[in-house]
Amino acid sequence: RRDSECYQLPELNDEDRARLLSCMDEIRDIVGETVSDRQMVEAIMKHEYDCTKALDEILNSNKTPPSAARSGSKLTSEPVEKGIGELLLERSEKKLQATASQNVVVPVIFATPSVEPTVVRSHDAPSTVIITPIAKKTLGFEINSPQQIQSPNASGRNTPEPDEARGHQSFNQSLNRTPKEPPARNVKDLFAKERGERKDHIHMVVIGHVDAGKSTLMGHLLYDTGNVPQRVMHKHEQESKKLGKQSFMYAWVLDETGEERERGITMDVGCTRFDTTTKEVTLLDAPGHKDFIPNMISGANQADVALLVVDATRGEFETGFEQGGQTREHALLVRSLGVAQLAVVVNKLDTVGWSKERFDEIVAKLKVFLKQAGFRDSDVTYVPCSGLTGENLVKDPTDLALIQWYNGPTLLKVIDSFKTPERAIDKPFRMSVADIFKGTGSGFCICGRIEAGAVCTNDKVLVCPSKEQAVVKGITIDELPQPTAFAGDQVSLTLANVDVSNIAVGYILSDLYHPVPLATRIVARIVVFNIKVPITMGYPVLVHHQSLIEPATVRKLKAQLHKGTGEVIKKNPRCLGNNSCALVEIEFQRPIAIERYADCKDLGRIMLRVGGVTIAAGLVTDIVK
């Protein structure tokens, strides 16, 4: 229809022009967009505004009618029931009668067909086009004034779009339009171009029992690597002295809120960045107190590797490691969340005189437990340190008691030796929403980690499960604007064209053309931890999925599995006890965005918690509905 864009209608008086436009609209409803305006006008003028004859000529002149091309069936002009010709003639006569009865000059108007006729456009449609009038409704036209709807000429196009001209919601649904996918970008080439010369980037979470010295250890490491200015450190030293907490001066580098400093514990995940020789490291300092484990899970979800900090002081290690301590639970959680590489920092070893016997005792206990938790011996490193004195953090140890028996790497070298996990940059875009806040400009910002794929500015994304479209107006990484972000990046996105009320923490942003599945019922393979009450059918749990915490119910116990081989031991067990492995069906109260582990590892992991205790971890094997 290229000629329609520049074709001008013939000069007519107002009444003839209205009749011409009316006939054109009626014919356009039948034949679609493939017939040019010129051809229609010539046929209508030739038959003196007789729509039936003009339509017959157009249909006979086109060997392949456009509607037939869409429906995949042969289109005929044979009338069905009342017939196309009679319907069009009846409409035309009623239109002319209405115009004549008013006895006024008709302005340039745009006539739209009323809602009554329904055009069947479907792949299953019969070989004829059927126009079915709705019962007890009058066939005809509704003539809208120019103030309501612009004429085709005034709007700059000859054929109005269905949404604007007809207002038919059913018309859009019948067409079943899907967004056309743009050409796929070569993400690997884009990644090589933008990140090829940069250091590898890893996210490292610091975990361990409360008061193991995590914040002090990492605060001192940041200071020794030059990431904390001297004046800031001096300020922390003076302020901590005033409160009688001088030993907390390094912890205050990461514990920034007044409540955290006053209570002397980390409550939320602190986030900082530093560089090693070959790595860019984003440090996630997780809280150790059991009341803040949901925050710790949120931090561990973003991590590639982990530091497990244990207190070497006699009695303190045992408290954290035995039943009820957080050392065990944290290690199980990070392994269940996909962290495979672990560095165990034996902290405060200076309090026992850098005793090799104490170090070996702690390592022996942890080795057995970590192997049971799923860590390979080759992926676990043990480092003796002192977070307060800075011994063996960045520089080689100087204390003779430690030098006598330890000749291994410093903590910084251990962090530098972590392997960078493979990123799923060539998969469809997925990002979990960890935080939402108002930006400085228009729109609002969301923070989170990109789990798969890549995103560029001006990309359209789909917010799930609300199914809202949004446009990415800006990408920020470490407070610096970037044109593109890739899987593994911790980013802030500025979104537009979407209401903030339709996005919440725990939602997933996904590729518009390959959206993340929504589910109310899933099948998961779970490993049960130490529990007091066995898991049975109807058992209520809290499911942790990325940053989402969602109430759910265990609906079916499908099978109990062998922990090592995965073979079915027992079908439909009545209950699940300690350290068992099983296939269960879990039902949510509302749809959530979740994927099978086989499709996206990071979005296919879940945690089950009850009463503040983690009772199981699992992998999504199937989405039921």
C-alpha positions in Angstrom: 0.0 0.0 0.0 2.9 2.3 -0.6 0.7 4.3 -3.1 -1.9 4.9 -0.3 0.6 7.1 1.6 0.8 9.7 -1.1 -2.6 9.2 -2.8 -5.0 12.2 -2.5 -8.7 11.7 -2.6 -10.6 13.4 -5.5 -12.2 16.7 -4.8 -15.9 16.2 -3.9 -18.6 18.0 -2.1 -19.1 17.2 1.5 -21.9 14.7 1.0 -20.1 12.7 -1.7 -16.9 12.8 0.3 -18.7 11.3 3.3 -20.3 8.6 1.1 -16.9 7.8 -0.4 -15.2 7.5 3.0 -18.0 5.4 4.4 -17.8 2.9 1.5 -14.0 2.8 1.8 -14.3 1.9 5.5 -16.8 -0.8 4.8 -14.7 -2.3 2.1 -11.6 -2.0 4.2 -13.3 -4.0 7.0 -13.7 -6.9 4.5 -10.5 -6.9 2.4 -8.0 -5.7 5.0 -4.9 -3.6 4.2 -3.7 -5.1 0.9 -5.9 -3.1 -1.4 -4.7 0.4 -2.2 -6.9 3.5 -1.6 -6.6 4.3 -5.3 -8.1 0.9 -6.3 -10.9 1.3 -3.9 -11.8 4.9 -4.9 -11.8 4.0 -8.6 -14.1 1.0 -8.0 -16.5 3.0 -5.8 -16.6 6.0 -8.2 -17.1 3.6 -11.1 -20.2 2.1 -9.5 -21.5 5.4 -8.1 -21.0 4.6 -4.4 -22.5 1.2 -4.6 -20.5 -0.7 -2.1 -21.7 -4.1 -3.1 -20.7 -3.8 -6.8 -17.4 -2.1 -5.9 -16.5 -4.9 -3.4 -17.4 -7.5 -6.1 -15.0 -5.9 -8.6 -12.2 -5.6 -6.0 -12.6 -9.3 -4.9 -12.7 -10.5 -8.5 -9.7 -8.4 -9.5 -7.5 -9.9 -6.7 -6.6 -13.5 -7.2 -5.5 -14.0 -3.6 -7.8 -12.1 -1.2 -6.0 -10.7 1.8 -8.2 -12.3 4.4 -7.6 -15.7 2.9 -3.9 -15.2 3.2 -4.3 -14.4 6.9 -6.7 -17.3 7.7 -4.9 -19.8 5.5 -8.3 -20.8 3.8 -9.9 -19.9 0.5 -12.1 -16.8 0.6 -15.2 -16.7 -1.5 -17.7 -13.8 -2.0 -20.7 -16.2 -1.8 -23.2 -14.8 0.7 -23.9 -16.8 3.8 -27.2 -16.4 5.6 -28.1 -12.8 4.9 -25.1 -12.3 2.6 -22.3 -9.7 2.4 -23.9 -7.8 -0.4 -27.3 -7.4 1.3 -25.7 -6.4 4.6 -23.5 -3.7 3.0 -26.5 -2.4 0.9 -28.7 -2.3 4.0 -26.0 -0.3 5.9 -25.5 2.0 3.1 -29.2 2.8 2.7 -29.6 3.4 6.4 -26.6 5.8 6.4 -28.0 7.8 3.5 -31.4 8.0 5.1 -29.9 9.3 8.3 -28.0 11.9 6.4 -31.0 13.0 4.3 -33.3 13.3 7.3 -31.1 15.8 9.0 -31.2 18.0 5.9 -27.9 19.7 6.7 -24.6 19.8 5.0 -22.5 16.9 6.3 -19.1 18.0 7.6 -15.9 16.0 6.8 -16.6 13.0 9.1 -15.1 9.7 9.9 -17.7 6.9 10.1 -16.8 3.9 12.2 -18.8 0.7 12.1 -20.7 0.0 15.3 -19.8 -2.8 17.6 -22.5 -5.1 16.4 -20.9 -6.8 13.4 -18.2 -9.3 14.3 -15.7 -10.3 11.6 -14.5 -13.8 12.1 -10.7 -13.8 11.6 -9.2 -17.1 12.8 -7.0 -19.9 11.7 -10.0 -22.2 12.2 -12.4 -20.0 10.3 -14.6 -21.6 7.5 -13.8 -21.0 3.9 -16.2 -18.0 3.8 -16.2 -14.7 5.7 -19.2 -14.6 8.0 -20.5 -11.4 9.3 -22.9 -12.2 12.2 -25.1 -9.4 13.5 -25.8 -9.5 17.3 -29.4 -10.2 18.1 -31.7 -7.3 18.9 -29.2 -4.7 17.7 -29.6 -2.4 14.7 -27.1 -2.8 11.9 -25.7 0.4 10.7 -23.1 3.1 11.4 -22.4 5.4 14.3 -21.3 8.8 13.0 -18.9 10.4 15.4 -18.2 14.1 15.4 -14.8 15.4 14.4 -14.1 16.3 18.0 -14.5 12.7 19.1 -12.4 11.0 16.3 -10.3 12.6 13.7 -11.0 11.8 10.1 -8.4 9.7 8.3 -7.2 12.7 6.4 -6.8 14.8 9.5 -5.0 12.1 11.4 -2.4 11.8 8.6 -3.3 8.4 7.4 -6.0 7.0 5.1 -6.8 3.8 7.1 -7.4 4.2 10.8 -5.8 1.7 13.1 -8.2 -0.8 14.8 -7.6 0.5 18.3 -8.3 4.1 17.6 -11.0 3.8 14.9 -13.1 0.9 16.2 -12.4 0.6 19.9 -12.9 -3.1 19.6 -11.1 -5.1 22.2 -12.4 -8.3 20.7 -10.9 -7.3 17.4 -7.4 -7.1 18.9 -7.9 -10.4 20.6 -9.1 -12.0 17.4 -6.0 -10.9 15.6 -3.9 -12.5 18.4 -1.0 -10.1 17.8 2.3 -10.9 19.4 5.2 -8.5 19.6 7.7 -9.0 16.9 11.1 -10.1 18.2 13.9 -7.8 17.1 17.1 -9.2 15.6 19.1 -11.0 18.3 22.2 -9.1 19.4 25.5 -11.0 19.6 25.9 -10.8 23.4 29.3 -12.6 23.5 30.8 -10.1 21.0 29.3 -7.2 23.0 30.7 -8.6 26.2 34.2 -9.1 24.7 34.1 -5.5 23.4 33.0 -3.9 26.6 34.6 -6.2 29.3 37.4 -7.9 27.4 40.2 -5.8 28.9 38.8 -5.6 32.4 39.5 -7.8 35.4 37.2 -10.7 36.2 34.4 -9.7 38.6 33.2 -11.9 41.5 30.7 -11.4 44.3 31.9 -12.7 47.6 29.7 -13.1 50.7 31.2 -13.2 54.2 29.3 -15.6 56.5 29.7 -17.1 60.0 28.4 -17.1 63.5 27.6 -13.9 65.3 30.6 -12.2 66.8 33.1 -14.3 64.8 34.7 -11.0 63.7 33.4 -10.8 60.1 33.0 -7.0 59.9 36.2 -6.3 61.7 38.1 -8.7 59.4 36.8 -7.2 56.2 37.0 -3.6 57.4 40.7 -4.2 58.2 41.2 -5.8 54.8 39.6 -2.9 53.1 41.8 -0.4 55.1 45.0 -2.4 54.3 44.2 -2.5 50.6 43.8 1.3 50.5 40.0 1.4 50.1 39.4 3.3 53.3 41.0 6.8 53.6 43.2 7.5 56.6 40.9 10.3 57.8 37.8 8.1 57.8 39.7 5.4 59.7 40.8 8.1 62.2 37.2 9.3 62.6 36.0 5.7 63.3 38.8 5.2 65.9 37.9 8.4 67.8 34.1 7.7 67.8 34.6 4.1 68.8 36.8 5.2 71.7 34.1 7.5 73.0 31.7 4.6 73.2 34.3 2.4 74.8 34.3 0.1 71.7 37.7 0.7 70.2 37.9 -2.8 68.9 34.9 -2.1 66.7 36.8 0.6 64.7 37.3 -1.6 61.7 33.8 -3.1 61.8 32.4 0.4 61.5 33.8 0.6 57.9 31.0 -1.8 57.0 28.4 -1.3 59.8 27.3 2.2 58.9 24.0 2.6 60.6 23.7 3.9 64.2 21.8 0.8 65.4 24.4 -1.6 64.0 27.1 0.4 65.7 25.2 0.7 69.0 24.3 -3.0 69.2 27.7 -4.1 67.8 26.2 -6.5 65.3 25.6 -6.4 61.5 21.9 -6.4 60.7 21.7 -5.9 56.9 24.0 -6.9 54.1 26.8 -4.4 53.6 28.2 -4.0 50.1 31.7 -2.7 49.2 34.1 -3.1 46.3 37.8 -3.7 46.2 40.4 -4.9 43.7 43.0 -7.7 43.9 45.7 -8.4 41.4 43.4 -10.2 38.9 39.9 -9.7 40.3 37.3 -7.0 40.9 35.5 -8.2 44.1 32.1 -7.0 45.4 32.1 -7.7 49.1 28.8 -8.7 50.7 29.1 -8.6 54.5 26.2 -10.8 55.8 24.7 -10.6 59.3 25.5 -13.6 61.6 22.7 -13.3 64.1 20.0 -15.9 63.5 17.2 -13.3 63.6 18.7 -11.8 60.4 19.1 -15.0 58.4 16.6 -13.8 55.7 18.9 -10.9 55.1 21.8 -13.3 54.9 20.0 -15.4 52.4 19.3 -12.4 50.3 23.1 -11.6 50.3 24.1 -15.1 49.6 21.8 -15.3 46.6 24.0 -12.7 44.9 27.3 -14.4 45.7 29.7 -16.4 43.5 32.1 -17.4 46.3 32.1 -17.2 50.1 34.3 -16.6 53.1 33.3 -18.6 56.2 34.7 -16.8 59.3 35.1 -18.9 62.5 36.2 -17.8 65.9 39.3 -19.7 67.1 38.7 -18.7 70.7 38.2 -21.8 72.9 34.5 -22.3 73.5 33.4 -19.8 70.8 34.1 -22.0 67.8 32.2 -24.8 69.5 29.2 -22.5 70.3 29.0 -21.5 66.6 29.5 -25.0 65.2 27.4 -27.1 67.5 23.6 -27.4 67.3 21.9 -23.9 67.3 25.0 -22.1 66.0 25.0 -20.2 62.7 28.3 -21.7 61.3 26.6 -24.9 60.2 23.4 -23.2 58.9 25.3 -20.5 57.0 27.6 -23.1 55.3 24.6 -25.2 54.3 22.7 -22.2 53.0 25.4 -20.9 50.8 26.1 -24.4 49.3 22.3 -24.8 48.7 22.3 -21.4 47.0 24.9 -22.5 44.5 28.2 -21.3 46.1 30.8 -24.0 45.4 34.1 -22.2 46.4 34.8 -21.4 50.0 37.6 -19.9 52.0 37.5 -20.7 55.8 39.1 -17.9 57.8 40.2 -19.1 61.2 40.0 -15.7 62.9 41.2 -14.6 66.3 43.9 -17.3 66.3 46.1 -14.8 68.1 44.0 -15.2 71.2 45.3 -18.8 71.5 48.9 -17.9 70.7 48.7 -18.9 67.1 48.4 -22.5 68.2 48.9 -25.0 65.3 47.0 -27.6 67.4 43.9 -25.4 67.7 44.0 -24.6 64.0 44.3 -28.3 63.0 41.5 -29.2 65.4 39.1 -26.6 63.8 40.1 -27.7 60.3 39.5 -31.4 61.0 36.0 -30.7 62.3 35.1 -28.4 59.5 36.4 -30.7 56.8 34.1 -33.5 57.6 31.0 -31.2 57.9 31.8 -29.3 54.7 32.2 -32.5 52.7 28.8 -33.6 53.9 27.4 -30.2 53.0 28.5 -30.7 49.4 31.8 -28.8 49.2 34.7 -30.6 47.5 38.0 -30.5 49.4 39.8 -28.9 46.4 37.4 -26.0 46.5 37.9 -25.2 50.2 40.9 -23.3 51.6 41.8 -22.7 55.3 43.6 -19.4 56.3 44.7 -18.4 59.9 44.2 -14.7 60.5 43.6 -12.0 63.0 41.1 -9.3 61.9 42.0 -7.0 64.7 45.8 -7.0 64.3 45.7 -7.5 60.5 48.0 -10.5 60.7 48.1 -12.5 57.4 45.4 -10.4 55.7 47.3 -8.5 53.0 50.9 -8.9 53.9 52.8 -12.1 54.8 52.7 -12.9 58.5 55.3 -11.4 60.8 54.5 -13.1 64.1 57.1 -15.8 64.8 54.5 -18.1 66.4 52.6 -18.2 63.1 55.6 -18.2 60.8 57.0 -21.4 62.5 54.3 -23.6 61.1 52.3 -21.7 58.4 53.7 -20.9 55.0 50.5 -20.7 53.0 48.9 -17.7 51.2 47.5 -14.5 52.8 43.8 -13.9 52.8 44.1 -11.5 49.9 45.9 -14.1 47.8 43.2 -16.7 48.6 40.5 -14.3 47.4 42.5 -13.5 44.3 42.8 -17.2 43.5 39.0 -17.8 43.4 37.9 -19.0 40.0 35.4 -16.8 38.1 32.2 -18.8 37.5 30.8 -19.1 34.0 28.1 -16.5 33.3 25.0 -17.3 31.3 25.3 -14.1 29.2 23.8 -15.8 26.0 20.5 -16.8 27.7 17.3 -14.7 27.9 17.5 -11.7 30.2 16.7 -12.4 33.9 17.1 -10.1 36.9 15.9 -10.4 40.4 14.7 -7.3 42.2 16.4 -6.8 45.5 15.5 -3.1 46.2 13.4 -0.3 44.8 14.0 3.4 45.4 13.3 6.8 43.8 16.1 8.0 41.6 17.3 11.6 41.1 15.6 12.0 37.7 12.3 10.8 36.3 11.1 7.2 36.9 12.4 5.0 39.7 15.3 2.7 40.2 15.5 -1.0 41.0 18.6 -2.8 42.3 19.5 -6.4 41.9 21.7 -9.0 40.2 21.4 -10.0 36.6 21.1 -13.8 36.7 21.2 -14.4 32.9 21.5 -12.6 29.6 22.2 -8.9 29.1 20.3 -5.6 29.1 21.0 -2.3 27.2 19.5 1.1 27.7 16.1 1.6 25.9 15.5 -2.1 26.1 11.9 -3.2 26.8 11.6 -5.7 29.7 8.7 -7.6 31.3 8.1 -7.4 35.0 6.9 -10.7 36.3 4.5 -11.8 37.8 2.6 -8.6 37.2 3.3 -8.8 33.5 3.9 -5.1 33.1 6.1 -3.8 30.3 8.9 -1.3 31.2 11.6 0.6 29.4 15.2 0.6 30.7 16.1 4.3 30.7 19.4 4.0 32.5 21.9 1.4 33.8 24.2 2.1 36.7 27.0 -0.2 38.1 28.9 1.1 41.1 27.2 4.5 40.7 28.7 4.8 37.2 26.4 4.9 34.1 26.9 2.0 31.7 25.3 1.3 28.2 25.1 -2.5 28.9 25.0 -4.8 31.9 25.6 -8.6 31.7 24.9 -11.7 33.8 26.7 -11.6 37.1 26.5 -7.8 37.4 25.0 -6.1 40.5 23.1 -3.1 38.9 20.6 -0.3 39.3 18.2 0.1 36.5 16.1 3.2 35.9 12.7 2.2 34.6 10.0 4.2 32.8 6.5 3.5 31.4 5.6 1.4 34.4 3.9 2.1 37.7 6.0 1.5 40.8 3.1 -0.2 42.5 3.4 -3.0 40.0 6.9 -3.9 41.1 8.0 -5.4 44.4 11.1 -6.9 46.0 11.4 -10.5 44.8 9.9 -9.8 41.3 11.8 -10.9 38.2 12.6 -8.7 35.2 12.7 -10.8 32.1 13.2 -10.7 28.3 10.0 -9.3 26.7 10.0 -12.1 24.1 11.1 -15.0 26.3 9.4 -14.3 29.6 10.1 -16.1 32.8 7.4 -18.8 33.6 4.8 -18.1 36.3 3.8 -20.9 38.6 1.4 -21.6 41.5 2.6 -25.2 41.8 6.0 -26.7 41.4 7.9 -30.0 41.8 11.2 -29.7 43.7 13.9 -32.1 44.8 14.7 -31.1 48.4 17.2 -32.1 51.0 15.9 -31.9 54.5 18.1 -30.6 57.2 17.9 -31.3 61.0 14.2 -30.8 61.9 12.2 -31.3 65.0 8.9 -32.0 63.3 8.7 -34.3 60.2 7.5 -32.8 56.9 4.0 -34.1 56.0 1.3 -33.4 53.4 -0.2 -29.9 54.0 2.9 -28.7 55.8 3.0 -24.9 55.7 6.4 -23.3 54.9 8.0 -20.0 53.9 9.8 -20.4 50.5 12.8 -18.2 50.0 13.5 -17.6 46.2 16.1 -15.0 45.5 14.8 -11.9 47.4 11.2 -13.2 47.6 9.8 -14.7 50.7 6.5 -16.4 49.9 4.1 -18.6 52.0 3.5 -22.0 50.5 2.2 -25.5 51.4 3.7 -28.9 50.7 0.9 -30.5 48.8 2.4 -33.9 47.9 5.3 -36.1 49.0 5.9 -37.8 45.6 8.9 -39.9 46.4 11.8 -40.3 48.9 15.1 -40.5 47.1 18.6 -41.9 47.8 20.8 -39.0 48.8 23.7 -40.0 46.7 22.3 -41.6 43.6 18.8 -39.9 43.4 17.1 -43.3 43.0 13.5 -43.7 44.3 13.6 -45.5 47.7 9.9 -45.1 48.5 6.9 -43.7 46.6 4.4 -41.4 48.3 6.0 -41.5 51.8 3.9 -40.4 54.7 6.5 -38.1 56.1 10.1 -36.8 55.7 12.6 -36.9 58.5 16.1 -35.6 59.2 18.7 -35.6 56.4 16.3 -37.2 53.9 16.1 -36.4 50.2 12.7 -36.3 48.4 10.6 -35.1 45.5 7.8 -32.9 46.7 5.0 -30.8 45.2 4.7 -27.2 46.6 1.8 -24.9 46.1 1.9 -21.1 46.4 -1.0 -18.8 47.2 -0.4 -16.7 44.2 1.7 -17.0 41.0 5.4 -16.4 41.3 8.1 -16.0 38.7 10.3 -19.1 38.9 12.2 -21.4 36.5 13.3 -25.0 36.4 16.9 -25.5 37.6 17.8 -27.0 34.2 16.8 -23.8 32.4 18.3 -21.2 34.9 20.3 -22.4 37.9 20.0 -19.2 39.9 16.2 -19.0 39.5 15.7 -22.7 40.1 16.9 -22.8 43.7 14.6 -22.5 46.7 14.9 -22.6 50.5 12.2 -23.8 52.9 12.0 -22.2 56.4 9.7 -22.6 59.3 9.7 -20.6 62.5 13.0 -18.9 61.8 14.8 -22.2 61.0 15.9 -23.5 57.6 14.4 -26.9 57.2 15.2 -27.8 53.6 16.8 -26.6 50.4 15.7 -27.6 46.9 16.0 -27.5 43.1 12.9 -26.9 41.0 12.6 -29.9 38.6 9.2 -29.1 37.1 6.5 -26.4 36.9 3.1 -28.0 37.3 0.9 -25.0 36.7 
